[in-house]
C-alpha cells in the first residue's frame, strides 16, 4: 500500500527504513532517497515509527 503518493513510498519501504534505524519522517525520506513534499503522509509515517517496526518489514499491520 502506498503511504506517500508524492514519492511513491510503500508501507514496506517505510517499515524497512524504520527497521534499519529511521526514527523521524525525514530519516525515512532520506533512507528512501527522497524528500517530504506535501506532508499528507506524515501521520502514517509517524504511526509506523511509533509501532517501532515491531512487525518484520514484509508484514502488513492489518494481518
PDB file of N, H, CA, C and O in Angstrom:
ATOM      1  N   UNK A   1       0.848  -1.169   0.000  1.00  0.00           N
ATOM      2  CA  UNK A   1       0.000   0.000   0.000  1.00  0.00           C
ATOM      3  C   UNK A   1       0.899   1.238   0.000  1.00  0.00           C
ATOM      4  O   UNK A   1       1.902   1.295   0.711  1.00  0.00           O
ATOM      5  N   UNK A   2       0.522   2.216  -0.804  1.00  0.00           N
ATOM      6  H   UNK A   2      -0.293   2.170  -1.382  1.00  0.00           H
ATOM      7  CA  UNK A   2       1.290   3.457  -0.834  1.00  0.00           C
ATOM      8  C   UNK A   2       0.924   4.328   0.362  1.00  0.00           C
ATOM      9  O   UNK A   2      -0.252   4.548   0.651  1.00  0.00           O
ATOM     10  N   UNK A   3       1.947   4.816   1.049  1.00  0.00           N
ATOM     11  H   UNK A   3       2.903   4.637   0.815  1.00  0.00           H
ATOM     12  CA  UNK A   3       1.739   5.763   2.143  1.00  0.00           C
ATOM     13  C   UNK A   3       2.023   7.181   1.677  1.00  0.00           C
ATOM     14  O   UNK A   3       1.379   8.130   2.122  1.00  0.00           O
ATOM     15  N   UNK A   4       2.980   7.318   0.789  1.00  0.00           N
ATOM     16  H   UNK A   4       3.503   6.547   0.427  1.00  0.00           H
ATOM     17  CA  UNK A   4       3.371   8.637   0.283  1.00  0.00           C
ATOM     18  C   UNK A   4       3.188   8.633  -1.227  1.00  0.00           C
ATOM     19  O   UNK A   4       3.976   8.029  -1.955  1.00  0.00           O
ATOM     20  N   UNK A   5       2.155   9.302  -1.687  1.00  0.00           N
ATOM     21  H   UNK A   5       1.515   9.792  -1.095  1.00  0.00           H
ATOM     22  CA  UNK A   5       1.884   9.342  -3.118  1.00  0.00           C
ATOM     23  C   UNK A   5       2.885  10.224  -3.860  1.00  0.00           C
ATOM     24  O   UNK A   5       3.260   9.912  -4.990  1.00  0.00           O
ATOM     25  N   UNK A   6       3.319  11.312  -3.245  1.00  0.00           N
ATOM     26  H   UNK A   6       3.014  11.565  -2.326  1.00  0.00           H
ATOM     27  CA  UNK A   6       4.255  12.221  -3.904  1.00  0.00           C
ATOM     28  C   UNK A   6       5.564  11.518  -4.261  1.00  0.00           C
ATOM     29  O   UNK A   6       6.148  11.773  -5.315  1.00  0.00           O
ATOM     30  N   UNK A   7       6.016  10.635  -3.380  1.00  0.00           N
ATOM     31  H   UNK A   7       5.541  10.428  -2.524  1.00  0.00           H
ATOM     32  CA  UNK A   7       7.288   9.942  -3.573  1.00  0.00           C
ATOM     33  C   UNK A   7       7.114   8.464  -3.904  1.00  0.00           C
ATOM     34  O   UNK A   7       8.103   7.744  -4.035  1.00  0.00           O
ATOM     35  N   UNK A   8       5.886   8.005  -4.039  1.00  0.00           N
ATOM     36  H   UNK A   8       5.082   8.590  -3.932  1.00  0.00           H
ATOM     37  CA  UNK A   8       5.571   6.606  -4.336  1.00  0.00           C
ATOM     38  C   UNK A   8       6.240   5.666  -3.334  1.00  0.00           C
ATOM     39  O   UNK A   8       6.843   4.664  -3.717  1.00  0.00           O
ATOM     40  N   UNK A   9       6.127   6.003  -2.036  1.00  0.00           N
ATOM     41  H   UNK A   9       5.637   6.817  -1.725  1.00  0.00           H
ATOM     42  CA  UNK A   9       6.689   5.150  -0.989  1.00  0.00           C
ATOM     43  C   UNK A   9       5.622   4.206  -0.466  1.00  0.00           C
ATOM     44  O   UNK A   9       4.523   4.623  -0.102  1.00  0.00           O
ATOM     45  N   UNK A  10       5.960   2.949  -0.436  1.00  0.00           N
ATOM     46  H   UNK A  10       6.853   2.610  -0.731  1.00  0.00           H
ATOM     47  CA  UNK A  10       5.023   1.954   0.075  1.00  0.00           C
ATOM     48  C   UNK A  10       5.242   1.740   1.568  1.00  0.00           C
ATOM     49  O   UNK A  10       6.266   2.134   2.125  1.00  0.00           O
ATOM     50  N   UNK A  11       4.264   1.112   2.199  1.00  0.00           N
ATOM     51  H   UNK A  11       3.432   0.791   1.746  1.00  0.00           H
ATOM     52  CA  UNK A  11       4.410   0.796   3.613  1.00  0.00           C
ATOM     53  C   UNK A  11       5.593  -0.138   3.838  1.00  0.00           C
ATOM     54  O   UNK A  11       6.246  -0.057   4.879  1.00  0.00           O
ATOM     55  N   UNK A  12       5.879  -1.013   2.896  1.00  0.00           N
ATOM     56  H   UNK A  12       5.349  -1.079   2.051  1.00  0.00           H
ATOM     57  CA  UNK A  12       7.020  -1.919   3.042  1.00  0.00           C
ATOM     58  C   UNK A  12       8.338  -1.159   3.048  1.00  0.00           C
ATOM     59  O   UNK A  12       9.233  -1.480   3.829  1.00  0.00           O
ATOM     60  N   UNK A  13       8.466  -0.150   2.183  1.00  0.00           N
ATOM     61  H   UNK A  13       7.739   0.111   1.549  1.00  0.00           H
ATOM     62  CA  UNK A  13       9.681   0.663   2.156  1.00  0.00           C
ATOM     63  C   UNK A  13       9.842   1.434   3.462  1.00  0.00           C
ATOM     64  O   UNK A  13      10.940   1.528   4.010  1.00  0.00           O
ATOM     65  N   UNK A  14       8.744   1.979   3.946  1.00  0.00           N
ATOM     66  H   UNK A  14       7.852   1.902   3.500  1.00  0.00           H
ATOM     67  CA  UNK A  14       8.783   2.758   5.184  1.00  0.00           C
ATOM     68  C   UNK A  14       9.135   1.850   6.358  1.00  0.00           C
ATOM     69  O   UNK A  14       9.981   2.208   7.178  1.00  0.00           O
ATOM     70  N   UNK A  15       8.501   0.683   6.451  1.00  0.00           N
ATOM     71  H   UNK A  15       7.814   0.392   5.785  1.00  0.00           H
ATOM     72  CA  UNK A  15       8.820  -0.256   7.534  1.00  0.00           C
ATOM     73  C   UNK A  15      10.275  -0.701   7.480  1.00  0.00           C
ATOM     74  O   UNK A  15      10.912  -0.862   8.520  1.00  0.00           O
ATOM     75  N   UNK A  16      10.804  -0.901   6.279  1.00  0.00           N
ATOM     76  H   UNK A  16      10.286  -0.770   5.434  1.00  0.00           H
ATOM     77  CA  UNK A  16      12.205  -1.297   6.146  1.00  0.00           C
ATOM     78  C   UNK A  16      13.118  -0.183   6.642  1.00  0.00           C
ATOM     79  O   UNK A  16      14.095  -0.451   7.341  1.00  0.00           O
ATOM     80  N   UNK A  17      12.812   1.062   6.288  1.00  0.00           N
ATOM     81  H   UNK A  17      12.018   1.280   5.721  1.00  0.00           H
ATOM     82  CA  UNK A  17      13.620   2.197   6.738  1.00  0.00           C
ATOM     83  C   UNK A  17      13.599   2.306   8.262  1.00  0.00           C
ATOM     84  O   UNK A  17      14.633   2.560   8.880  1.00  0.00           O
ATOM     85  N   UNK A  18      12.422   2.114   8.872  1.00  0.00           N
ATOM     86  H   UNK A  18      11.582   1.907   8.371  1.00  0.00           H
ATOM     87  CA  UNK A  18      12.314   2.160  10.336  1.00  0.00           C
ATOM     88  C   UNK A  18      13.068   0.984  10.944  1.00  0.00           C
ATOM     89  O   UNK A  18      13.770   1.142  11.943  1.00  0.00           O
ATOM     90  N   UNK A  19      12.926  -0.174  10.353  1.00  0.00           N
ATOM     91  H   UNK A  19      12.356  -0.303   9.541  1.00  0.00           H
ATOM     92  CA  UNK A  19      13.651  -1.362  10.823  1.00  0.00           C
ATOM     93  C   UNK A  19      15.166  -1.121  10.764  1.00  0.00           C
ATOM     94  O   UNK A  19      15.912  -1.605  11.614  1.00  0.00           O
ATOM     95  N   UNK A  20      15.604  -0.375   9.761  1.00  0.00           N
ATOM     96  H   UNK A  20      14.997   0.019   9.070  1.00  0.00           H
ATOM     97  CA  UNK A  20      17.024  -0.082   9.590  1.00  0.00           C
ATOM     98  C   UNK A  20      17.509   1.082  10.457  1.00  0.00           C
ATOM     99  O   UNK A  20      18.688   1.431  10.429  1.00  0.00           O
ATOM    100  N   UNK A  21      16.591   1.683  11.231  1.00  0.00           N
ATOM    101  H   UNK A  21      15.633   1.399  11.254  1.00  0.00           H
ATOM    102  CA  UNK A  21      17.012   2.700  12.186  1.00  0.00           C
ATOM    103  C   UNK A  21      16.426   4.089  12.049  1.00  0.00           C
ATOM    104  O   UNK A  21      16.722   4.951  12.877  1.00  0.00           O
ATOM    105  N   UNK A  22      15.608   4.346  11.039  1.00  0.00           N
ATOM    106  H   UNK A  22      15.368   3.646  10.367  1.00  0.00           H
ATOM    107  CA  UNK A  22      14.999   5.672  10.883  1.00  0.00           C
ATOM    108  C   UNK A  22      14.049   5.932  12.053  1.00  0.00           C
ATOM    109  O   UNK A  22      13.218   5.089  12.389  1.00  0.00           O
ATOM    110  N   UNK A  23      14.183   7.107  12.666  1.00  0.00           N
ATOM    111  H   UNK A  23      14.858   7.792  12.393  1.00  0.00           H
ATOM    112  CA  UNK A  23      13.367   7.449  13.826  1.00  0.00           C
ATOM    113  C   UNK A  23      12.517   8.701  13.612  1.00  0.00           C
ATOM    114  O   UNK A  23      11.744   9.083  14.491  1.00  0.00           O
ATOM    115  N   UNK A  24      12.654   9.332  12.469  1.00  0.00           N
ATOM    116  H   UNK A  24      13.283   9.022  11.755  1.00  0.00           H
ATOM    117  CA  UNK A  24      11.893  10.531  12.132  1.00  0.00           C
ATOM    118  C   UNK A  24      11.487  10.456  10.662  1.00  0.00           C
ATOM    119  O   UNK A  24      12.156   9.802   9.863  1.00  0.00           O
ATOM    120  N   UNK A  25      10.394  11.125  10.309  1.00  0.00           N
ATOM    121  H   UNK A  25       9.850  11.657  10.958  1.00  0.00           H
ATOM    122  CA  UNK A  25       9.994  11.098   8.899  1.00  0.00           C
ATOM    123  C   UNK A  25      11.115  11.514   7.950  1.00  0.00           C
ATOM    124  O   UNK A  25      11.285  10.889   6.903  1.00  0.00           O
ATOM    125  N   UNK A  26      11.877  12.539   8.281  1.00  0.00           N
ATOM    126  H   UNK A  26      11.739  13.047   9.131  1.00  0.00           H
ATOM    127  CA  UNK A  26      12.946  12.973   7.369  1.00  0.00           C
ATOM    128  C   UNK A  26      14.003  11.889   7.191  1.00  0.00           C
ATOM    129  O   UNK A  26      14.628  11.801   6.134  1.00  0.00           O
ATOM    130  N   UNK A  27      14.208  11.060   8.219  1.00  0.00           N
ATOM    131  H   UNK A  27      13.700  11.131   9.077  1.00  0.00           H
ATOM    132  CA  UNK A  27      15.152   9.957   8.095  1.00  0.00           C
ATOM    133  C   UNK A  27      14.596   8.861   7.176  1.00  0.00           C
ATOM    134  O   UNK A  27      15.349   8.199   6.461  1.00  0.00           O
ATOM    135  N   UNK A  28      13.280   8.679   7.204  1.00  0.00           N
ATOM    136  H   UNK A  28      12.668   9.217   7.784  1.00  0.00           H
ATOM    137  CA  UNK A  28      12.653   7.724   6.284  1.00  0.00           C
ATOM    138  C   UNK A  28      12.824   8.212   4.853  1.00  0.00           C
ATOM    139  O   UNK A  28      13.226   7.448   3.975  1.00  0.00           O
ATOM    140  N   UNK A  29      12.516   9.496   4.619  1.00  0.00           N
ATOM    141  H   UNK A  29      12.190  10.116   5.332  1.00  0.00           H
ATOM    142  CA  UNK A  29      12.682  10.046   3.272  1.00  0.00           C
ATOM    143  C   UNK A  29      14.126   9.888   2.804  1.00  0.00           C
ATOM    144  O   UNK A  29      14.368   9.466   1.673  1.00  0.00           O
ATOM    145  N   UNK A  30      15.077  10.220   3.658  1.00  0.00           N
ATOM    146  H   UNK A  30      14.880  10.563   4.577  1.00  0.00           H
ATOM    147  CA  UNK A  30      16.494  10.118   3.291  1.00  0.00           C
ATOM    148  C   UNK A  30      16.870   8.677   2.955  1.00  0.00           C
ATOM    149  O   UNK A  30      17.579   8.426   1.980  1.00  0.00           O
ATOM    150  N   UNK A  31      16.393   7.736   3.763  1.00  0.00           N
ATOM    151  H   UNK A  31      15.817   7.940   4.555  1.00  0.00           H
ATOM    152  CA  UNK A  31      16.702   6.319   3.524  1.00  0.00           C
ATOM    153  C   UNK A  31      16.125   5.846   2.191  1.00  0.00           C
ATOM    154  O   UNK A  31      16.666   4.940   1.557  1.00  0.00           O
ATOM    155  N   UNK A  32      15.025   6.464   1.775  1.00  0.00           N
ATOM    156  H   UNK A  32      14.586   7.200   2.290  1.00  0.00           H
ATOM    157  CA  UNK A  32      14.371   6.073   0.528  1.00  0.00           C
ATOM    158  C   UNK A  32      14.798   6.951  -0.649  1.00  0.00           C
ATOM    159  O   UNK A  32      14.297   6.788  -1.762  1.00  0.00           O
ATOM    160  N   UNK A  33      15.724   7.881  -0.401  1.00  0.00           N
ATOM    161  H   UNK A  33      16.131   8.013   0.503  1.00  0.00           H
ATOM    162  CA  UNK A  33      16.257   8.722  -1.468  1.00  0.00           C
ATOM    163  C   UNK A  33      15.311   9.793  -1.964  1.00  0.00           C
ATOM    164  O   UNK A  33      15.322  10.131  -3.148  1.00  0.00           O
ATOM    165  N   UNK A  34      14.487  10.334  -1.070  1.00  0.00           N
ATOM    166  H   UNK A  34      14.479  10.059  -0.109  1.00  0.00           H
ATOM    167  CA  UNK A  34      13.547  11.378  -1.476  1.00  0.00           C
ATOM    168  C   UNK A  34      13.399  12.411  -0.360  1.00  0.00           C
ATOM    169  O   UNK A  34      14.084  12.334   0.660  1.00  0.00           O
ATOM    170  N   UNK A  35      12.502  13.373  -0.558  1.00  0.00           N
ATOM    171  H   UNK A  35      11.945  13.435  -1.387  1.00  0.00           H
ATOM    172  CA  UNK A  35      12.243  14.423   0.426  1.00  0.00           C
ATOM    173  C   UNK A  35      10.751  14.597   0.620  1.00  0.00           C
ATOM    174  O   UNK A  35       9.950  14.224  -0.238  1.00  0.00           O
ATOM    175  N   UNK A  36      10.386  15.171   1.760  1.00  0.00           N
ATOM    176  H   UNK A  36      11.036  15.474   2.457  1.00  0.00           H
ATOM    177  CA  UNK A  36       8.980  15.483   2.026  1.00  0.00           C
ATOM    178  C   UNK A  36       8.491  16.481   0.982  1.00  0.00           C
ATOM    179  O   UNK A  36       9.228  17.370   0.556  1.00  0.00           O
ATOM    180  N   UNK A  37       7.231  16.313   0.579  1.00  0.00           N
ATOM    181  H   UNK A  37       6.633  15.590   0.925  1.00  0.00           H
ATOM    182  CA  UNK A  37       6.658  17.250  -0.381  1.00  0.00           C
ATOM    183  C   UNK A  37       5.388  17.868   0.186  1.00  0.00           C
ATOM    184  O   UNK A  37       5.441  18.987   0.697  1.00  0.00           O
ATOM    185  N   UNK A  38       4.263  17.194   0.118  1.00  0.00           N
ATOM    186  H   UNK A  38       4.220  16.285  -0.297  1.00  0.00           H
ATOM    187  CA  UNK A  38       3.023  17.816   0.587  1.00  0.00           C
ATOM    188  C   UNK A  38       2.779  17.587   2.083  1.00  0.00           C
ATOM    189  O   UNK A  38       2.054  18.362   2.706  1.00  0.00           O
ATOM    190  N   UNK A  39       3.363  16.547   2.665  1.00  0.00           N
ATOM    191  H   UNK A  39       3.952  15.917   2.159  1.00  0.00           H
ATOM    192  CA  UNK A  39       3.215  16.277   4.090  1.00  0.00           C
ATOM    193  C   UNK A  39       2.005  15.455   4.484  1.00  0.00           C
ATOM    194  O   UNK A  39       1.822  15.170   5.668  1.00  0.00           O
ATOM    195  N   UNK A  40       1.169  15.064   3.526  1.00  0.00           N
ATOM    196  H   UNK A  40       1.317  15.296   2.565  1.00  0.00           H
ATOM    197  CA  UNK A  40      -0.037  14.301   3.852  1.00  0.00           C
ATOM    198  C   UNK A  40       0.282  12.924   4.441  1.00  0.00           C
ATOM    199  O   UNK A  40      -0.559  12.347   5.129  1.00  0.00           O
ATOM    200  N   UNK A  41       1.452  12.398   4.191  1.00  0.00           N
ATOM    201  H   UNK A  41       2.135  12.867   3.632  1.00  0.00           H
ATOM    202  CA  UNK A  41       1.811  11.056   4.667  1.00  0.00           C
ATOM    203  C   UNK A  41       2.424  11.061   6.065  1.00  0.00           C
ATOM    204  O   UNK A  41       2.632   9.998   6.649  1.00  0.00           O
ATOM    205  N   UNK A  42       2.711  12.223   6.600  1.00  0.00           N
ATOM    206  H   UNK A  42       2.543  13.087   6.126  1.00  0.00           H
ATOM    207  CA  UNK A  42       3.436  12.316   7.874  1.00  0.00           C
ATOM    208  C   UNK A  42       2.744  11.537   8.991  1.00  0.00           C
ATOM    209  O   UNK A  42       3.413  10.857   9.769  1.00  0.00           O
ATOM    210  N   UNK A  43       1.427  11.624   9.083  1.00  0.00           N
ATOM    211  H   UNK A  43       0.883  12.176   8.451  1.00  0.00           H
ATOM    212  CA  UNK A  43       0.706  10.911  10.136  1.00  0.00           C
ATOM    213  C   UNK A  43       0.923   9.399  10.016  1.00  0.00           C
ATOM    214  O   UNK A  43       1.139   8.723  11.021  1.00  0.00           O
ATOM    215  N   UNK A  44       0.869   8.881   8.820  1.00  0.00           N
ATOM    216  H   UNK A  44       0.694   9.431   8.003  1.00  0.00           H
ATOM    217  CA  UNK A  44       1.104   7.454   8.596  1.00  0.00           C
ATOM    218  C   UNK A  44       2.532   7.046   8.916  1.00  0.00           C
ATOM    219  O   UNK A  44       2.769   5.987   9.496  1.00  0.00           O
ATOM    220  N   UNK A  45       3.483   7.893   8.536  1.00  0.00           N
ATOM    221  H   UNK A  45       3.290   8.753   8.065  1.00  0.00           H
ATOM    222  CA  UNK A  45       4.887   7.603   8.832  1.00  0.00           C
ATOM    223  C   UNK A  45       5.116   7.581  10.336  1.00  0.00           C
ATOM    224  O   UNK A  45       5.798   6.693  10.848  1.00  0.00           O
ATOM    225  N   UNK A  46       4.554   8.548  11.041  1.00  0.00           N
ATOM    226  H   UNK A  46       4.000   9.269  10.625  1.00  0.00           H
ATOM    227  CA  UNK A  46       4.711   8.596  12.496  1.00  0.00           C
ATOM    228  C   UNK A  46       4.083   7.383  13.164  1.00  0.00           C
ATOM    229  O   UNK A  46       4.608   6.877  14.156  1.00  0.00           O
ATOM    230  N   UNK A  47       2.966   6.915  12.628  1.00  0.00           N
ATOM    231  H   UNK A  47       2.540   7.326  11.822  1.00  0.00           H
ATOM    232  CA  UNK A  47       2.335   5.712  13.173  1.00  0.00           C
ATOM    233  C   UNK A  47       3.247   4.504  13.061  1.00  0.00           C
ATOM    234  O   UNK A  47       3.346   3.709  13.995  1.00  0.00           O
ATOM    235  N   UNK A  48       3.907   4.365  11.937  1.00  0.00           N
ATOM    236  H   UNK A  48       3.827   5.011  11.178  1.00  0.00           H
ATOM    237  CA  UNK A  48       4.834   3.240  11.761  1.00  0.00           C
ATOM    238  C   UNK A  48       6.044   3.408  12.666  1.00  0.00           C
ATOM    239  O   UNK A  48       6.533   2.431  13.234  1.00  0.00           O
ATOM    240  N   UNK A  49       6.528   4.622  12.805  1.00  0.00           N
ATOM    241  H   UNK A  49       6.131   5.416  12.343  1.00  0.00           H
ATOM    242  CA  UNK A  49       7.654   4.858  13.715  1.00  0.00           C
ATOM    243  C   UNK A  49       7.251   4.496  15.139  1.00  0.00           C
ATOM    244  O   UNK A  49       8.015   3.847  15.852  1.00  0.00           O
ATOM    245  N   UNK A  50       6.059   4.909  15.559  1.00  0.00           N
ATOM    246  H   UNK A  50       5.438   5.437  14.980  1.00  0.00           H
ATOM    247  CA  UNK A  50       5.580   4.599  16.917  1.00  0.00           C
ATOM    248  C   UNK A  50       5.454   3.099  17.137  1.00  0.00           C
ATOM    249  O   UNK A  50       5.726   2.597  18.228  1.00  0.00           O
ATOM    250  N   UNK A  51       5.041   2.392  16.099  1.00  0.00           N
ATOM    251  H   UNK A  51       4.820   2.800  15.213  1.00  0.00           H
ATOM    252  CA  UNK A  51       4.968   0.933  16.196  1.00  0.00           C
ATOM    253  C   UNK A  51       6.353   0.344  16.393  1.00  0.00           C
ATOM    254  O   UNK A  51       6.499  -0.794  16.838  1.00  0.00           O
ATOM    255  N   UNK A  52       7.362   1.124  16.059  1.00  0.00           N
ATOM    256  H   UNK A  52       7.243   2.048  15.697  1.00  0.00           H
ATOM    257  CA  UNK A  52       8.726   0.673  16.221  1.00  0.00           C
ATOM    258  C   UNK A  52       9.087  -0.442  15.269  1.00  0.00           C
ATOM    259  O   UNK A  52      10.031  -1.199  15.495  1.00  0.00           O
ATOM    260  N   UNK A  53       8.311  -0.530  14.194  1.00  0.00           N
ATOM    261  H   UNK A  53       7.544   0.085  14.011  1.00  0.00           H
ATOM    262  CA  UNK A  53       8.526  -1.606  13.226  1.00  0.00           C
ATOM    263  C   UNK A  53       8.596  -2.938  13.963  1.00  0.00           C
ATOM    264  O   UNK A  53       9.429  -3.790  13.652  1.00  0.00           O
ATOM    265  N   UNK A  54       7.708  -3.108  14.944  1.00  0.00           N
ATOM    266  H   UNK A  54       7.031  -2.416  15.197  1.00  0.00           H
ATOM    267  CA  UNK A  54       7.696  -4.338  15.732  1.00  0.00           C
ATOM    268  C   UNK A  54       7.443  -5.555  14.862  1.00  0.00           C
ATOM    269  O   UNK A  54       7.917  -6.652  15.157  1.00  0.00           O
ATOM    270  N   UNK A  55       6.700  -5.356  13.796  1.00  0.00           N
ATOM    271  H   UNK A  55       6.314  -4.465  13.556  1.00  0.00           H
ATOM    272  CA  UNK A  55       6.496  -6.453  12.852  1.00  0.00           C
ATOM    273  C   UNK A  55       7.650  -6.444  11.852  1.00  0.00           C
ATOM    274  O   UNK A  55       8.221  -5.388  11.581  1.00  0.00           O
ATOM    275  N   UNK A  56       7.992  -7.585  11.312  1.00  0.00           N
ATOM    276  H   UNK A  56       7.528  -8.443  11.532  1.00  0.00           H
ATOM    277  CA  UNK A  56       9.033  -7.630  10.291  1.00  0.00           C
ATOM    278  C   UNK A  56       8.668  -6.724   9.119  1.00  0.00           C
ATOM    279  O   UNK A  56       7.481  -6.533   8.856  1.00  0.00           O
ATOM    280  N   UNK A  57       9.647  -6.156   8.401  1.00  0.00           N
ATOM    281  H   UNK A  57      10.612  -6.311   8.614  1.00  0.00           H
ATOM    282  CA  UNK A  57       9.369  -5.218   7.322  1.00  0.00           C
ATOM    283  C   UNK A  57       8.402  -5.733   6.277  1.00  0.00           C
ATOM    284  O   UNK A  57       7.677  -4.926   5.695  1.00  0.00           O
ATOM    285  N   UNK A  58       8.346  -7.022   6.003  1.00  0.00           N
ATOM    286  H   UNK A  58       8.936  -7.677   6.476  1.00  0.00           H
ATOM    287  CA  UNK A  58       7.452  -7.566   4.986  1.00  0.00           C
ATOM    288  C   UNK A  58       6.036  -7.825   5.476  1.00  0.00           C
ATOM    289  O   UNK A  58       5.167  -8.180   4.680  1.00  0.00           O
ATOM    290  N   UNK A  59       5.784  -7.654   6.770  1.00  0.00           N
ATOM    291  H   UNK A  59       6.489  -7.366   7.418  1.00  0.00           H
ATOM    292  CA  UNK A  59       4.472  -7.945   7.325  1.00  0.00           C
ATOM    293  C   UNK A  59       3.566  -6.731   7.214  1.00  0.00           C
ATOM    294  O   UNK A  59       4.023  -5.593   7.318  1.00  0.00           O
ATOM    295  N   UNK A  60       2.313  -6.970   7.008  1.00  0.00           N
ATOM    296  H   UNK A  60       1.941  -7.894   6.924  1.00  0.00           H
ATOM    297  CA  UNK A  60       1.322  -5.896   6.953  1.00  0.00           C
ATOM    298  C   UNK A  60       0.748  -5.677   8.343  1.00  0.00           C
ATOM    299  O   UNK A  60       0.542  -6.633   9.091  1.00  0.00           O
ATOM    300  N   UNK A  61       0.491  -4.427   8.691  1.00  0.00           N
ATOM    301  H   UNK A  61       0.658  -3.651   8.084  1.00  0.00           H
ATOM    302  CA  UNK A  61      -0.054  -4.104  10.008  1.00  0.00           C
ATOM    303  C   UNK A  61      -1.501  -4.579  10.149  1.00  0.00           C
ATOM    304  O   UNK A  61      -2.010  -4.679  11.266  1.00  0.00           O
ATOM    305  N   UNK A  62      -2.170  -4.874   9.025  1.00  0.00           N
ATOM    306  H   UNK A  62      -1.757  -4.793   8.118  1.00  0.00           H
ATOM    307  CA  UNK A  62      -3.574  -5.261   9.062  1.00  0.00           C
ATOM    308  C   UNK A  62      -3.789  -6.768   8.985  1.00  0.00           C
ATOM    309  O   UNK A  62      -4.859  -7.206   8.561  1.00  0.00           O
ATOM    310  N   UNK A  63      -2.825  -7.557   9.375  1.00  0.00           N
ATOM    311  H   UNK A  63      -1.956  -7.201   9.719  1.00  0.00           H
ATOM    312  CA  UNK A  63      -2.983  -9.011   9.308  1.00  0.00           C
ATOM    313  C   UNK A  63      -3.735  -9.505  10.485  1.00  0.00           C
ATOM    314  O   UNK A  63      -3.969 -10.707  10.609  1.00  0.00           O
TER     315      UNK A  63
END
